[in-house]
């Protein structure tokens, strides 16, 4: 499963992967600080509104 994880003011796209009996979180992408992520989602929302 892939999801967004917040660690302090930083956001990461992470994926859970099983290694034997253990589940590990693997960081797939650094998304940035909270202000960067907020701006990214606002731009994404505006893009979706224009396409619908």
PDB file of N, CA, C and O in Angstrom:
ATOM      1  N   UNK A   1       0.845  -1.167   0.000  1.00  0.00           N
ATOM      2  CA  UNK A   1       0.000   0.000   0.000  1.00  0.00           C
ATOM      3  C   UNK A   1       0.898   1.241   0.000  1.00  0.00           C
ATOM      4  O   UNK A   1       1.889   1.299   0.727  1.00  0.00           O
ATOM      5  N   UNK A   2       0.545   2.218  -0.811  1.00  0.00           N
ATOM      6  CA  UNK A   2       1.288   3.474  -0.900  1.00  0.00           C
ATOM      7  C   UNK A   2       0.442   4.595  -0.304  1.00  0.00           C
ATOM      8  O   UNK A   2      -0.765   4.661  -0.538  1.00  0.00           O
ATOM      9  N   UNK A   3       1.081   5.478   0.468  1.00  0.00           N
ATOM     10  CA  UNK A   3       0.360   6.579   1.106  1.00  0.00           C
ATOM     11  C   UNK A   3       1.316   7.709   1.430  1.00  0.00           C
ATOM     12  O   UNK A   3       2.532   7.567   1.303  1.00  0.00           O
ATOM     13  N   UNK A   4       0.748   8.848   1.856  1.00  0.00           N
ATOM     14  CA  UNK A   4       1.546  10.012   2.242  1.00  0.00           C
ATOM     15  C   UNK A   4       1.746   9.985   3.748  1.00  0.00           C
ATOM     16  O   UNK A   4       0.799   9.786   4.509  1.00  0.00           O
ATOM     17  N   UNK A   5       2.984  10.187   4.170  1.00  0.00           N
ATOM     18  CA  UNK A   5       3.324  10.196   5.593  1.00  0.00           C
ATOM     19  C   UNK A   5       3.906  11.553   5.956  1.00  0.00           C
ATOM     20  O   UNK A   5       4.733  12.107   5.232  1.00  0.00           O
ATOM     21  N   UNK A   6       3.458  12.078   7.093  1.00  0.00           N
ATOM     22  CA  UNK A   6       3.989  13.347   7.596  1.00  0.00           C
ATOM     23  C   UNK A   6       4.953  13.045   8.741  1.00  0.00           C
ATOM     24  O   UNK A   6       4.648  12.253   9.633  1.00  0.00           O
ATOM     25  N   UNK A   7       6.103  13.678   8.702  1.00  0.00           N
ATOM     26  CA  UNK A   7       7.094  13.541   9.762  1.00  0.00           C
ATOM     27  C   UNK A   7       7.544  14.954  10.114  1.00  0.00           C
ATOM     28  O   UNK A   7       8.398  15.534   9.443  1.00  0.00           O
ATOM     29  N   UNK A   8       6.946  15.507  11.197  1.00  0.00           N
ATOM     30  CA  UNK A   8       7.191  16.903  11.537  1.00  0.00           C
ATOM     31  C   UNK A   8       6.518  17.777  10.499  1.00  0.00           C
ATOM     32  O   UNK A   8       5.310  17.665  10.286  1.00  0.00           O
ATOM     33  N   UNK A   9       7.280  18.648   9.847  1.00  0.00           N
ATOM     34  CA  UNK A   9       6.703  19.503   8.801  1.00  0.00           C
ATOM     35  C   UNK A   9       7.037  18.995   7.400  1.00  0.00           C
ATOM     36  O   UNK A   9       6.806  19.700   6.417  1.00  0.00           O
ATOM     37  N   UNK A  10       7.580  17.774   7.298  1.00  0.00           N
ATOM     38  CA  UNK A  10       7.976  17.198   6.023  1.00  0.00           C
ATOM     39  C   UNK A  10       7.021  16.081   5.613  1.00  0.00           C
ATOM     40  O   UNK A  10       6.518  15.346   6.463  1.00  0.00           O
ATOM     41  N   UNK A  11       6.769  15.953   4.298  1.00  0.00           N
ATOM     42  CA  UNK A  11       5.858  14.946   3.766  1.00  0.00           C
ATOM     43  C   UNK A  11       6.597  14.019   2.808  1.00  0.00           C
ATOM     44  O   UNK A  11       7.447  14.456   2.033  1.00  0.00           O
ATOM     45  N   UNK A  12       6.257  12.727   2.875  1.00  0.00           N
ATOM     46  CA  UNK A  12       6.887  11.711   2.048  1.00  0.00           C
ATOM     47  C   UNK A  12       5.826  10.790   1.459  1.00  0.00           C
ATOM     48  O   UNK A  12       4.801  10.537   2.091  1.00  0.00           O
ATOM     49  N   UNK A  13       6.066  10.291   0.256  1.00  0.00           N
ATOM     50  CA  UNK A  13       5.258   9.229  -0.313  1.00  0.00           C
ATOM     51  C   UNK A  13       5.965   7.934   0.059  1.00  0.00           C
ATOM     52  O   UNK A  13       7.114   7.724  -0.332  1.00  0.00           O
ATOM     53  N   UNK A  14       5.300   7.066   0.805  1.00  0.00           N
ATOM     54  CA  UNK A  14       5.925   5.838   1.287  1.00  0.00           C
ATOM     55  C   UNK A  14       5.111   4.627   0.857  1.00  0.00           C
ATOM     56  O   UNK A  14       3.923   4.739   0.553  1.00  0.00           O
ATOM     57  N   UNK A  15       5.759   3.476   0.835  1.00  0.00           N
ATOM     58  CA  UNK A  15       5.109   2.227   0.468  1.00  0.00           C
ATOM     59  C   UNK A  15       5.499   1.168   1.494  1.00  0.00           C
ATOM     60  O   UNK A  15       6.663   1.061   1.881  1.00  0.00           O
ATOM     61  N   UNK A  16       4.518   0.392   1.928  1.00  0.00           N
ATOM     62  CA  UNK A  16       4.791  -0.727   2.826  1.00  0.00           C
ATOM     63  C   UNK A  16       5.193  -1.932   1.994  1.00  0.00           C
ATOM     64  O   UNK A  16       4.511  -2.300   1.037  1.00  0.00           O
ATOM     65  N   UNK A  17       6.321  -2.549   2.374  1.00  0.00           N
ATOM     66  CA  UNK A  17       6.782  -3.750   1.678  1.00  0.00           C
ATOM     67  C   UNK A  17       7.154  -4.796   2.711  1.00  0.00           C
ATOM     68  O   UNK A  17       7.757  -4.483   3.738  1.00  0.00           O
ATOM     69  N   UNK A  18       6.795  -6.024   2.437  1.00  0.00           N
ATOM     70  CA  UNK A  18       7.079  -7.120   3.367  1.00  0.00           C
ATOM     71  C   UNK A  18       8.441  -7.717   3.054  1.00  0.00           C
ATOM     72  O   UNK A  18       8.768  -8.013   1.904  1.00  0.00           O
ATOM     73  N   UNK A  19       9.228  -7.885   4.118  1.00  0.00           N
ATOM     74  CA  UNK A  19      10.525  -8.562   4.016  1.00  0.00           C
ATOM     75  C   UNK A  19      10.503  -9.695   5.029  1.00  0.00           C
ATOM     76  O   UNK A  19      10.765  -9.486   6.213  1.00  0.00           O
ATOM     77  N   UNK A  20      10.190 -10.889   4.558  1.00  0.00           N
ATOM     78  CA  UNK A  20      10.044 -12.018   5.472  1.00  0.00           C
ATOM     79  C   UNK A  20       8.812 -11.820   6.326  1.00  0.00           C
ATOM     80  O   UNK A  20       7.707 -11.672   5.803  1.00  0.00           O
ATOM     81  N   UNK A  21       8.992 -11.818   7.651  1.00  0.00           N
ATOM     82  CA  UNK A  21       7.880 -11.635   8.587  1.00  0.00           C
ATOM     83  C   UNK A  21       7.642 -10.176   8.929  1.00  0.00           C
ATOM     84  O   UNK A  21       6.647  -9.855   9.578  1.00  0.00           O
ATOM     85  N   UNK A  22       8.523  -9.290   8.510  1.00  0.00           N
ATOM     86  CA  UNK A  22       8.433  -7.878   8.889  1.00  0.00           C
ATOM     87  C   UNK A  22       7.903  -7.025   7.747  1.00  0.00           C
ATOM     88  O   UNK A  22       8.109  -7.333   6.573  1.00  0.00           O
ATOM     89  N   UNK A  23       7.215  -5.943   8.113  1.00  0.00           N
ATOM     90  CA  UNK A  23       6.755  -4.960   7.134  1.00  0.00           C
ATOM     91  C   UNK A  23       7.605  -3.708   7.310  1.00  0.00           C
ATOM     92  O   UNK A  23       7.748  -3.200   8.422  1.00  0.00           O
ATOM     93  N   UNK A  24       8.166  -3.214   6.216  1.00  0.00           N
ATOM     94  CA  UNK A  24       9.019  -2.025   6.256  1.00  0.00           C
ATOM     95  C   UNK A  24       8.397  -0.924   5.420  1.00  0.00           C
ATOM     96  O   UNK A  24       7.754  -1.189   4.404  1.00  0.00           O
ATOM     97  N   UNK A  25       8.592   0.318   5.852  1.00  0.00           N
ATOM     98  CA  UNK A  25       8.155   1.467   5.061  1.00  0.00           C
ATOM     99  C   UNK A  25       9.328   1.941   4.225  1.00  0.00           C
ATOM    100  O   UNK A  25      10.400   2.239   4.751  1.00  0.00           O
ATOM    101  N   UNK A  26       9.117   2.007   2.928  1.00  0.00           N
ATOM    102  CA  UNK A  26      10.144   2.457   1.996  1.00  0.00           C
ATOM    103  C   UNK A  26       9.725   3.825   1.460  1.00  0.00           C
ATOM    104  O   UNK A  26       8.628   3.975   0.921  1.00  0.00           O
ATOM    105  N   UNK A  27      10.604   4.826   1.609  1.00  0.00           N
ATOM    106  CA  UNK A  27      10.314   6.157   1.090  1.00  0.00           C
ATOM    107  C   UNK A  27      10.506   6.128  -0.419  1.00  0.00           C
ATOM    108  O   UNK A  27      11.593   5.829  -0.914  1.00  0.00           O
ATOM    109  N   UNK A  28       9.431   6.443  -1.147  1.00  0.00           N
ATOM    110  CA  UNK A  28       9.486   6.453  -2.608  1.00  0.00           C
ATOM    111  C   UNK A  28       9.760   7.846  -3.158  1.00  0.00           C
ATOM    112  O   UNK A  28      10.402   7.993  -4.197  1.00  0.00           O
ATOM    113  N   UNK A  29       9.255   8.905  -2.435  1.00  0.00           N
ATOM    114  CA  UNK A  29       9.406  10.260  -2.950  1.00  0.00           C
ATOM    115  C   UNK A  29       9.282  11.257  -1.809  1.00  0.00           C
ATOM    116  O   UNK A  29       8.367  11.160  -0.992  1.00  0.00           O
ATOM    117  N   UNK A  30      10.194  12.207  -1.751  1.00  0.00           N
ATOM    118  CA  UNK A  30      10.097  13.319  -0.811  1.00  0.00           C
ATOM    119  C   UNK A  30       9.211  14.372  -1.455  1.00  0.00           C
ATOM    120  O   UNK A  30       9.493  14.834  -2.561  1.00  0.00           O
ATOM    121  N   UNK A  31       8.123  14.758  -0.756  1.00  0.00           N
ATOM    122  CA  UNK A  31       7.170  15.718  -1.318  1.00  0.00           C
ATOM    123  C   UNK A  31       7.473  17.156  -0.928  1.00  0.00           C
ATOM    124  O   UNK A  31       7.055  18.083  -1.623  1.00  0.00           O
ATOM    125  N   UNK A  32       8.191  17.360   0.170  1.00  0.00           N
ATOM    126  CA  UNK A  32       8.549  18.710   0.578  1.00  0.00           C
ATOM    127  C   UNK A  32       7.961  19.084   1.925  1.00  0.00           C
ATOM    128  O   UNK A  32       7.367  18.258   2.619  1.00  0.00           O
ATOM    129  N   UNK A  33       8.141  20.351   2.277  1.00  0.00           N
ATOM    130  CA  UNK A  33       7.591  20.872   3.520  1.00  0.00           C
ATOM    131  C   UNK A  33       6.105  21.121   3.367  1.00  0.00           C
ATOM    132  O   UNK A  33       5.573  21.078   2.258  1.00  0.00           O
ATOM    133  N   UNK A  34       5.434  21.381   4.477  1.00  0.00           N
ATOM    134  CA  UNK A  34       3.988  21.576   4.485  1.00  0.00           C
ATOM    135  C   UNK A  34       3.563  22.667   3.507  1.00  0.00           C
ATOM    136  O   UNK A  34       2.583  22.490   2.782  1.00  0.00           O
ATOM    137  N   UNK A  35       4.269  23.777   3.471  1.00  0.00           N
ATOM    138  CA  UNK A  35       3.890  24.869   2.567  1.00  0.00           C
ATOM    139  C   UNK A  35       3.990  24.438   1.106  1.00  0.00           C
ATOM    140  O   UNK A  35       3.150  24.821   0.292  1.00  0.00           O
ATOM    141  N   UNK A  36       5.007  23.646   0.765  1.00  0.00           N
ATOM    142  CA  UNK A  36       5.168  23.152  -0.605  1.00  0.00           C
ATOM    143  C   UNK A  36       4.041  22.196  -0.978  1.00  0.00           C
ATOM    144  O   UNK A  36       3.509  22.252  -2.087  1.00  0.00           O
ATOM    145  N   UNK A  37       3.680  21.315  -0.040  1.00  0.00           N
ATOM    146  CA  UNK A  37       2.633  20.329  -0.299  1.00  0.00           C
ATOM    147  C   UNK A  37       1.274  21.022  -0.416  1.00  0.00           C
ATOM    148  O   UNK A  37       0.476  20.665  -1.282  1.00  0.00           O
ATOM    149  N   UNK A  38       1.002  22.005   0.440  1.00  0.00           N
ATOM    150  CA  UNK A  38      -0.247  22.765   0.346  1.00  0.00           C
ATOM    151  C   UNK A  38      -0.372  23.425  -1.028  1.00  0.00           C
ATOM    152  O   UNK A  38      -1.430  23.368  -1.654  1.00  0.00           O
ATOM    153  N   UNK A  39       0.700  24.044  -1.489  1.00  0.00           N
ATOM    154  CA  UNK A  39       0.700  24.727  -2.788  1.00  0.00           C
ATOM    155  C   UNK A  39       0.492  23.713  -3.923  1.00  0.00           C
ATOM    156  O   UNK A  39      -0.234  23.991  -4.878  1.00  0.00           O
ATOM    157  N   UNK A  40       1.119  22.557  -3.817  1.00  0.00           N
ATOM    158  CA  UNK A  40       0.991  21.530  -4.835  1.00  0.00           C
ATOM    159  C   UNK A  40      -0.463  21.047  -4.937  1.00  0.00           C
ATOM    160  O   UNK A  40      -0.983  20.885  -6.041  1.00  0.00           O
ATOM    161  N   UNK A  41      -1.116  20.817  -3.800  1.00  0.00           N
ATOM    162  CA  UNK A  41      -2.499  20.351  -3.820  1.00  0.00           C
ATOM    163  C   UNK A  41      -3.457  21.429  -4.329  1.00  0.00           C
ATOM    164  O   UNK A  41      -4.426  21.109  -5.017  1.00  0.00           O
ATOM    165  N   UNK A  42      -3.207  22.684  -4.006  1.00  0.00           N
ATOM    166  CA  UNK A  42      -4.060  23.764  -4.533  1.00  0.00           C
ATOM    167  C   UNK A  42      -3.947  23.835  -6.051  1.00  0.00           C
ATOM    168  O   UNK A  42      -4.955  23.997  -6.739  1.00  0.00           O
ATOM    169  N   UNK A  43      -2.736  23.715  -6.577  1.00  0.00           N
ATOM    170  CA  UNK A  43      -2.541  23.728  -8.034  1.00  0.00           C
ATOM    171  C   UNK A  43      -3.218  22.529  -8.685  1.00  0.00           C
ATOM    172  O   UNK A  43      -3.800  22.648  -9.763  1.00  0.00           O
ATOM    173  N   UNK A  44      -3.142  21.378  -8.032  1.00  0.00           N
ATOM    174  CA  UNK A  44      -3.770  20.163  -8.551  1.00  0.00           C
ATOM    175  C   UNK A  44      -5.283  20.311  -8.570  1.00  0.00           C
ATOM    176  O   UNK A  44      -5.929  19.925  -9.544  1.00  0.00           O
ATOM    177  N   UNK A  45      -5.857  20.867  -7.506  1.00  0.00           N
ATOM    178  CA  UNK A  45      -7.296  21.081  -7.438  1.00  0.00           C
ATOM    179  C   UNK A  45      -7.754  22.045  -8.540  1.00  0.00           C
ATOM    180  O   UNK A  45      -8.792  21.822  -9.162  1.00  0.00           O
ATOM    181  N   UNK A  46      -6.998  23.097  -8.780  1.00  0.00           N
ATOM    182  CA  UNK A  46      -7.346  24.064  -9.831  1.00  0.00           C
ATOM    183  C   UNK A  46      -7.286  23.387 -11.204  1.00  0.00           C
ATOM    184  O   UNK A  46      -8.123  23.664 -12.063  1.00  0.00           O
ATOM    185  N   UNK A  47      -6.322  22.520 -11.415  1.00  0.00           N
ATOM    186  CA  UNK A  47      -6.191  21.808 -12.681  1.00  0.00           C
ATOM    187  C   UNK A  47      -7.401  20.891 -12.903  1.00  0.00           C
ATOM    188  O   UNK A  47      -7.931  20.824 -14.012  1.00  0.00           O
ATOM    189  N   UNK A  48      -7.828  20.201 -11.876  1.00  0.00           N
ATOM    190  CA  UNK A  48      -8.984  19.306 -11.986  1.00  0.00           C
ATOM    191  C   UNK A  48     -10.250  20.110 -12.281  1.00  0.00           C
ATOM    192  O   UNK A  48     -11.070  19.693 -13.099  1.00  0.00           O
ATOM    193  N   UNK A  49     -10.413  21.252 -11.626  1.00  0.00           N
ATOM    194  CA  UNK A  49     -11.603  22.075 -11.859  1.00  0.00           C
ATOM    195  C   UNK A  49     -11.662  22.562 -13.302  1.00  0.00           C
ATOM    196  O   UNK A  49     -12.742  22.650 -13.886  1.00  0.00           O
ATOM    197  N   UNK A  50     -10.511  22.878 -13.876  1.00  0.00           N
ATOM    198  CA  UNK A  50     -10.480  23.357 -15.258  1.00  0.00           C
ATOM    199  C   UNK A  50     -10.859  22.245 -16.239  1.00  0.00           C
ATOM    200  O   UNK A  50     -11.456  22.510 -17.282  1.00  0.00           O
ATOM    201  N   UNK A  51     -10.512  21.008 -15.903  1.00  0.00           N
ATOM    202  CA  UNK A  51     -10.771  19.881 -16.813  1.00  0.00           C
ATOM    203  C   UNK A  51     -12.193  19.371 -16.704  1.00  0.00           C
ATOM    204  O   UNK A  51     -12.643  18.641 -17.587  1.00  0.00           O
ATOM    205  N   UNK A  52     -12.921  19.730 -15.650  1.00  0.00           N
ATOM    206  CA  UNK A  52     -14.298  19.214 -15.501  1.00  0.00           C
ATOM    207  C   UNK A  52     -15.321  20.240 -15.908  1.00  0.00           C
ATOM    208  O   UNK A  52     -16.522  19.973 -15.846  1.00  0.00           O
TER     209      UNK A  52
END
